[in-house]
Amino acid sequence: MRKVKRIFTVVMIILLMAANLSGGTIANASESGGSLSIIFAETVSDIQGKPGESVHVKLPVKTSGGSYSIIEQPRVTVATEGKPYSVSNIKITADENAIVKDGYIGYVKSFIEFDLKVKETAKIGTTKLEVTVDGSYYNADASKYDPVSLALPKLNFIISDEIEPAQLTVDNIDYGNAVIGKSIDLTFTIKNEGKITARNAYFSIDDKSFEEAKIAPGYSKLEQKIGNSGVLKGGDTYSVSLPLKIQKDATAGLKKLTVNMKYKDEDGNSFTGSSQIYVTVTANSNAPVIEIVSTKYASELVAGDKFNLVATIHNTGKSIANNIKVTIEGLGSEGFLPGYTGKSFPVKNLAVKGKSDVKIPLIVSEMAKVGLKEVPVTFTYEDESGTEYTAKTTLYLEVETAEGVDAEGKPNIVITNVSQSPDAPNAGARVDVSFDIENKSKLDISDIKISLPAATGTATFAPLSSEPYYYIDSIKGGKKYKVSMSFMAGETIPEGTNSLTLQYSFVANGKTYTGDSATLYILNVQNSGVGSSKPKLIISNNTTTPEELRAGSTFEFEFDIKNTHSSIDARNIKVVVNQAENIFSVDTGSNTFYISKIPAGETVKNKLTLRVKSDAVTKAYPLEITMDYDYEGAEANPTTGQIGETTKETINLQAVENSRPVVDNIAVGSWDGAFVNQATTLTFDFYNMGKSPLNNVRASVSGDFTLSTGDNLYIGNVEAGGQEMGEMEVIPSIEGQAKGVLTVIFEDSTGQEVTLTKDFEGTIQGIYMPDPGTNPIPDGGVIDTAKKPILPVWLFVIIQCVVLAGGIVGTRKIKIGLYKKKLRKLEEAE
């Protein structure tokens, strides 16, 4: 009995405790099942998240519905579809002293914990955090476990910031020395300038840019992943190295390659981008360089003539020119026909510094019309690696009548050998034009005036000189005269080839001829468009004082810089005057100076004192004037970072060398002396101490001597550093100490005649005349018998001649040696 009482007491205690915990009521299974829910055990705040970061969520939860409100084997689900996050590490935990431990959710507080990884692409906004708990609970009425699915109250998940999207750029570009015909390794880095990761990222170089730049890829996989896995995180870089080949037909200059990039974000959205790589392609510094030095052909070309056009070519490069071929375009029935078969014909290889005359056989067509014909000549050649190069020139050949005058007696005047500088003039800039005006007739012409018609100005070319015309005093029959004129290309001039019409007039045989004109063609005109916001600086005028720039002398070089823009000033102007061969150098001071500003439409005059190099040879030398400047609104060049503009003008100045002729060692008479009124020999030495040939050298005498034949002695051409000995027959007109003047006339390197005179003397003997009154027989009638000579007379004469000739030659050699030594000392002293 006592045992039963103890059991009853324990049961009652348990029932009282349960009733107390449940609020005094014991819920049955049906009540529990009908009112079961899951709630927050305490107040929970909204959850904050940042793109690309993780946030740990810990939710305090419990069930409501009584002491039997226990969810067993709970499974927590966090909705992610359409949400800006992903979920991981879901678990249920409880405090250490909790009645219901981990793995259950009951009527006391426990926790649902998980991590939310916010997407990098998440946008600013609010979304609902949806948490669902699935499990089972004990249904007391049915005495079994039933399934249950309960949702927590929704919370706000707030994103208050966004991160910068992915942006792929190209930087740290390097390609070494990009030489035509050579291979290079193009290296660069691709950087993600944003913070969102670029996924499935690829890059490629655009095929069209390869084609336009004449650069070929040296790799087969044209589209490549960025990184090993195609993933580039924000701020990360990826290094690229690509083998490329500069094609043989590429031209020197700046080439653009376009790098295309494509990638996706973590949502699968696709993006594309591109960057530019600029490669400066240069010609091979060791390549052969063929220059066309000169051309010559028959002076008169008449319909039906066959002739050779001879072009002298010079290899000024640093390697042999191979596989040289000549092509002439522009041939046709109205002008010239080829005298060879095929489109081109080969020429022998040309060594370094080698020269060669190339004969191009041509035929003047029977149907050729009288006038100037343009004949473009092209030389193609290769270096040792097979890279091809091109040298071009345009010849202007005149088809004319054989007489050189028309039916009315008017001389045939033609303009030939036209050249321009620069090769590609810009609109609004200066262009220098040089040409020969040639008198093809035998008549002399005078008062030649060349001008640009006023109507030609503005839109095409306008003269830079204030003089109304270019004046030439005279041109002898069969001669030519070199003319150089400067013009400014109009702002609205069309690109490409433009014509420049010159009018000229002249006087011949007392009659004035007017109304003649010649059309010159200015090639490769560039025009970036009307209304450019950039000021343009040009050299509008230049003069030298004196006009003749002789080697070793100084001269004043004056030039005008004009701002051709109508409204924008040029500022901070740096001017550099330079001659590549140092033929013209600044005599004092610097070749660089600064101008603070040139207002729109204004001109600034400048003056420099320059010195001509003492060993300059006669020819035109390019003087480069480079101007760096900026202006209001100037932006940095995206490639170089330079702010402002750079323009370069080239002015050709003609230097004249010192011809430096020398006449010496004048000797009169032979070994037996010189006799009055009898022909004797005059010898002299003529030295060309200059660096250019002296042409058409001839000599004459005056004073007490005259030439026995003709008016002068023709010597010919004397090469630079050469020597010629002149020998002429002269007749002295007086006996005793006769005085004469030796005159030497020659054409110098400019084609001008130069006269050199040298005084000389000679001892002249009189002619022996016996006295008629003198008795040749002595008194007494006895004539002394002549002694027998030691040697025969003929042998004695020969010995005397040999001794005399040896003495003359030895003495002459000693004098020449001493004179040359004297000249060398004088030259060293200079």
NUVEXNU-669914 format. One record per residue (C-alpha): y, x, z. Coordinates in steps of 0.001 Angstrom, whole numbers, plus 500000, padded with zeros to 6 digits. Example, Ala and Ser with C-alpha at 12.3 -4.5 7.8 and 13.67 -1.06 7.14 Angstrom:
2
495500512300507800 498940513670507140 
***
This chain:
830
500000500000500000 502332502818500918 501678504422497479 502581501226495570 505850500994497491 506770504527496494 506141503787492766 508178500576492896 511070502417494548 511178505098491810 511168502449489038 514050500580490646 516102503756491040 515643504541487332 516622500991486336 519731501112488544 520790504476487064 520361503183483510 522314500038484302 525100502088485856 525367504396482824 525423501474480377 528143499615482139 525865497410484022 524083496074480923 520836497201479294 521061496707475474 517940495621473745 516801496926470455 518274494151468401 521698494576470025 521585498304469524 520632498000465896 523247495437465078 526255497328466536 525375501032465765 528227503114464245 529528506696464270 533018507509465428 535166510448466408 534691511340470026 538367512355470277 541520512368468173 541117514437464979 544069515767462913 544353516006459120 542783519121457623 544946521708455771 543582523875452922 544851526669450657 543633527420447077 541059530180446945 540499530201450734 537827528707453045 538490526408456009 536001525737458827 535789522095459871 534435521026463315 534413517256463880 533690515827467405 531500512729466880 529405510211468810 527682506902468262 528744503549469574 526358500764470453 524736501554473769 522358503936475405 519791503553472643 522457504639470014 520771507883469069 520515508995465431 517451511108465062 516870513647462323 520468513216461083 521413514526457629 525137515141457019 526633514786453522 530186515810452565 531357514331449244 532519517005446690 532563515166443378 536136515049442140 537239516996445186 539155520325445117 536565522097447250 532916522898447721 530970522639451001 528499524930452723 526941525736456138 526610522125457381 525177521873460915 525173519667464047 525950521277467409 526582520197471018 528021521615474204 525740523520476563 525654520781479248 525346517855476803 522550515351477459 521766515108473754 521201518605472339 521496520044468823 519890518051466065 520828514629467419 523907512460467358 524105510082470251 526391508232472586 527738511495474029 529939514000472121 528371516327469645 529848518194466618 529439518136462842 530451521545461487 530777522825457894 532849525184455674 535056523990452811 535781526533450001 539005525400448298 539040525935444535 541539528435443085 542657525715440683 543413523219443417 546729521430442975 549234520274445590 548228516851446971 546062514878449436 542471513778449078 540114511975451490 537417513921453327 534302511739453133 531455512526455579 528214510471455683 525364510741458229 521865509553457266 518962509370459733 516863506949461810 517158505165465184 514656503367467439 514678499570466996 513530498316470437 513007494746469238 510661495828466488 509369498757468504 509868501053465482 512289503501463861 514597502104461147 516662504147458643 520438504228459014 523402505520456873 526745505739458613 530165507020457385 532748508734459516 536324507482459307 538013509240456342 540353512132457061 543240513453454917 542563516832453280 545992518225452426 546848521072449928 550489522092450140 550484525153447839 549219526333444457 548459529847443208 549533531509439955 547147530863437059 545289533682435324 547335535639432770 545724538495430837 547994541271429573 547565544690427908 549102547848429392 548701551667429615 548212552055425855 547247555484424542 545869556616421193 546734560302420920 547908561473417494 547400558752414869 547316560740411629 546561559164408249 542885559633407392 541907560657410944 539955558908413739 541500558005417087 540369556555420421 542563553609421351 542575553120425125 544317550421427140 543833548303430246 543572544533430455 545108543201433671 544973539743435231 548611539300436220 547841535954437930 545794535115441061 543190532750439601 540007534483438438 539443534601434660 535816533745433944 533717534163430819 536555536382429512 536431538072426079 538861540123423970 539037541111420294 541531542728417908 542689540378415171 541113541164411771 544329540418409905 546316542943411943 543654545582411167 544027544797407479 547828544885407474 547986548131409460 545334549810407275 543338550646410398 539571550105410564 537461549526413703 534826552157414458 532657549719416444 530404546811415382 530795544308418246 534233542971417432 534389540496420365 533643542096423716 533406540929427310 536139541848429738 534190543616432451 530392543701432704 530153540060433786 533164538632431940 534977538030435247 538410539434436065 539877538519439439 543586538115440020 545331541508440083 542238543379438799 542212545593435683 539606546502433090 539741549710431012 539012549557427281 538282552402424847 537831551634421133 537152554115418288 539422553456415274 539969555090411876 543366555335410170 542580554550406534 543430557017403809 545700554534402050 547726553843405199 551420554630405229 553351556373407978 555266554161410387 554900551688413246 551784549483412997 551046546344415031 547596545370416331 547116541956417968 544708541755420923 543355538200421338 541892537126424722 540073533975425777 538745532917429215 537981529957431493 538790528964435062 536202527773437619 536641524161436446 535530525183432937 538989524788431355 539522527167428390 542579529367427862 543715531875425210 546340534589425070 547417537576422967 549257540882423354 550636543357420832 549754547033420588 552059549242418509 550585552373416937 552842554972415312 550974556344412295 552149559746411062 551427561783407997 549290564857408420 551672567705409308 549250570100407628 548908567907404544 549961568995401083 553380567755399988 554098567666396284 557737567570395332 558916567041391780 561367569909391439 562693569260387946 561965567617384628 562862568611381123 562286567269377649 563648567437374132 567405567032374131 567358564353371443 564685561660371353 564550559726368099 562118556963367115 558805558454365987 559235561781367808 556332563354369689 557394565444372648 556253566858375982 557889565665379157 557585568724381426 557650568065385163 557745571060387510 555906570278390752 555946572320393956 553503572097396879 555741572503399948 552998571393402369 550583573436404463 547322572891402565 546056572789399006 546651569644396923 543399568560395272 542526566082392522 546093565756391270 546531562948388751 549564561828386762 550287558207385913 553250556946383910 554188553286384047 556683551309382039 555474552513378628 555695550060375708 556582549518372092 560302549233372842 560467552671374423 557773555308374808 554038555396374174 551491557681375868 550402560706373898 547212560918375982 544199558672376536 543423556713379692 545690555388382415 546173558830383948 545185562419383368 544187565175385787 546190568253386736 544813571462388241 544877571854392011 548044573270393513 547913575947396218 550294576117399176 553806577048397953 552443576918394412 554437575671391432 553148574273388186 554620572866384988 552864569642384034 553147568692380374 553041564953379797 552645564178376079 554710561152375008 555680559468371756 558935557690371007 557840554344369591 558820553570365993 560134550263367353 562082551916370178 565573550590370644 568461552964371167 569444553241374816 568362554406378239 564718553810379182 563298553883382707 560029555819383008 558380555859386490 556160558925387016 553571558953389816 551580561938391082 548578561147393298 546723563895395158 544390564471398088 544121566821401034 540939568624402055 539623565541403904 540085563298400876 543167561463402179 545289560365399243 549045560879398955 551622559812396396 554789561375394990 557007559298392728 560108559776390640 561872557691388024 563090559325384844 565690557867382559 565080558963378977 567589558178376271 566508557049372811 569321557831370416 570348558401366873 569855561928365593 573507562496364748 574855561970368253 577687559759366950 577759556225365589 578918555106362169 582547555132363318 582334558665364699 582156557651368338 580292560236370463 577097559127372138 577659559338375919 574696558677378200 574035558618381945 570792560259383083 569025561703386122 570132558937388452 569263559392392135 570188557531395301 570418558290399010 568993556829401172 565793555738399436 565951552299401108 569636551400401726 570505548545404072 572860545653403448 576303546523404767 575488550251404712 576506553223402585 574560554354399511 575288557579397616 574532557607393880 574317560775391776 573874560999388022 574573563171384977 577031561972382353 575992563747379183 577844564222375907 575051564005373334 577357564698370412 578886567934369128 582416566677369801 584318567547372964 585495564590375025 588280564476377639 590020562226380161 586761560638381258 587298557819383785 584426556096385593 585039552991387721 583301550059389365 584616546710388040 586344544673390750 584042541701390142 581052543805391173 582195544084394842 581330541895397886 577907540464397040 576388543697395674 578278547000395869 581830547988396639 583424551456396305 584124553331399527 586825555525398005 590374554226397757 590734555934394356 590438553411391480 588203555659389394 586287558948389239 588068561376386852 586557564205384762 588874566472382813 586511567213379901 582886567593378797 582113569867375881 579759568787373119 576113568930374187 577024569477377849 576610567324380930 578511566819384175 577097565914387599 578800562917389236 578388561689392839 579856558356393955 579582556397397209 579357552643397591 578757550083400337 576054547478399831 577337543935400432 576252541965403498 574695539273401281 573032541613398795 569477540476397886 566561542656398880 564717544773396323 566180546314393157 569872545669392455 571930546718389471 575181548645389664 577318548508386520 579815551313385925 582547551235383273 583794554389381643 586334555465379065 587077558752377298 589116560401374558 587535562068371484 589289563313368345 592549561868369641 591118558364369947 590582556520373243 587286554663373686 587138551973376369 584841549148377382 581645551192377617 579396550578380591 576155551827382083 573816549993384427 572285551932387296 569501550529389417 569548550845393214 566005550523394528 564460549208397773 567584547499399154 566900546076402638 568632542995404082 567592541546407461 569714538412406923 573264537133407043 574878536405410383 573146539097412396 574552539399415876 574262543177415823 577196545368414751 576446547844411977 577959551331411810 578305553085408460 579922556260407150 582587554691404975 584183557903403691 583797561669403910 585682564685402615 585454568464402852 588314570945402886 588026573011400779 585872571106398289 583816574172397347 581469575045400210 580709578685399582 578049580534401559 579412582219404689 582656580219404712 583914577549407108 585212574131406117 586621570983407674 584255568021407425 586039564719407902 584185561419407979 584994557836408883 582702555635411000 583260551954410317 581999548944412294 581284546450409503 580687543501411845 583408540868411806 583389539978415506 581270542294417706 582416545703418983 580144548740419011 580209550555422384 579036553799423978 578545555512420629 576749558855420569 577181560748417275 574959563696416322 575632565735413151 572649567807412076 571347569713409077 567582570277409239 567662573727407619 570772574754409592 572624575375406317 575657573646407847 576250574367411540 579096573656413909 581411576662413989 582712575993417510 581719573416420110 578843570950419907 577318568900417125 577250565894419470 580248563836420528 580936560415421989 583116557436421033 583685554800423690 584196551886421315 584754550935417677 586193547394417497 584818544917414959 586007545762411448 587720548980412613 587253552582411475 587354555791413518 588091559143411872 586254562278412975 586590565945412105 584240568902412604 584578572539411612 581303573602409991 580073576960408723 577927577446405630 574936579721406214 575589583096404615 572322583148402629 572561579555401376 571525579039397768 573345576659395491 572086573099395830 572824569833397616 571747569768401270 571321566565403292 573635566353406318 572329563760408770 574679561746410986 572837559793413692 574653557136415701 573230555562418871 575231552630420229 575023549376422122 576964546144422102 577530543029424140 574313541030424428 572053543940423400 568506543516424650 565904546143425387 563453546978422635 560102545480423759 558258548602422655 560524551513423553 562684549922426267 565781551330424522 568882549181424734 571043549137421619 570668550361418046 570219553631416199 571432554166412653 571210557278410524 573300558174407483 572537561044405113 575326562727403162 574489565314400518 576888568272400521 576782570839397736 576689574447398953 577554577259396575 576027580661397088 577831583962396679 576652585132393275 577303588790394235 577066590515390817 577597594282390664 578477596511387672 577992600257388125 577002603529386510 579191603133383414 578691606145381129 580352606909377756 578868609231375138 575560610944374511 574407614473375246 576581615965372499 579744614147373699 581914611387372251 584292611769369304 587347609742368439 586838607008365836 583114607580365807 580517605214367291 579055606376370568 576926604882373331 578240603078376449 575649602297379128 575969600434382456 573850598773385136 574218595105386066 572762593995389454 572247590406390657 572421590758394455 572409586964394989 569557584532395545 569815582467392345 569517583481388678 572633584346386705 572407582853383233 573736583783379808 575023587202380856 577079588883378136 579423591910378045 582384593163376015 584875596057376147 588628596344375701 591390598966376111 590859602239374225 587376601126373110 586037598467370740 582495597269370040 581105598564366781 579259595281366078 580152591736367072 582356590531369899 579989591020372826 576567592225373904 574189589401374998 572009590430377965 570406587071378866 569362585775382276 569110588045385322 566835586831388111 567797586924391785 567581590512393040 567100591747389463 568713594546387463 569487594940383773 570736598010381957 573254597273379234 573678599574376244 576237599042373490 577854600994370672 581578601509371161 584259603268369121 586958605174371063 590387604910369468 592049607950371098 590999611472371999 591329612932375420 590983610744378546 590386607278377051 590500604230379389 588620600991378911 587695597724380632 584112596452380719 584039592647381000 580837590832382016 580723587027381719 577919584872383153 577135581376384391 576552581120388153 574180578742389949 576679575879389567 576879576307385801 580448577618385975 581452580660383975 582403583707386038 584168586796384674 583706590260386212 585707593289385052 585332596987385762 587590599852384622 586072603030383219 587153606287381564 585648608683379058 586501612143377704 586815611886373921 586778614903371610 588758615241368401 587080615832364989 587002619598363931 589149620268360758 589218623945359389 592675625455358390 592895625719354531 595043628932354712 592529630821356774 590437633484354933 586891633056356029 586070636656354925 587290639412357264 589327642421356039 587350645270354402 585041642871352665 582301643556355129 580533640579356687 578564641254359813 574947640447359423 573809637850361900 571358638982364522 567868637621364323 567472634715366797 565058635133369699 563616631632369065 563539629523365955 566506627163365803 564359624030365736 562496625074368910 565741625975370698 567225622539369861 564123620750371197 564218622729374476 567923621953374939 567310618234374314 564476618133376870 566599619889379502 569568617593378848 567472614392378927 565799615463382204 569176616184383748 570599612799382694 567593610868384033 567550612804387328 571275612442387871 571122608732387027 568227608123389465 570097609926392285 573250607848391666 571313604547391599 569508605429394863 572777606290396594 574408603083395318 571560600837396490 571645602543399890 575374601774400068 574776598101399160 572067597746401804 574407599105404462 577120596667403392 574663593753403451 573397594716406915 576992594919408139 577564591311407021 
***
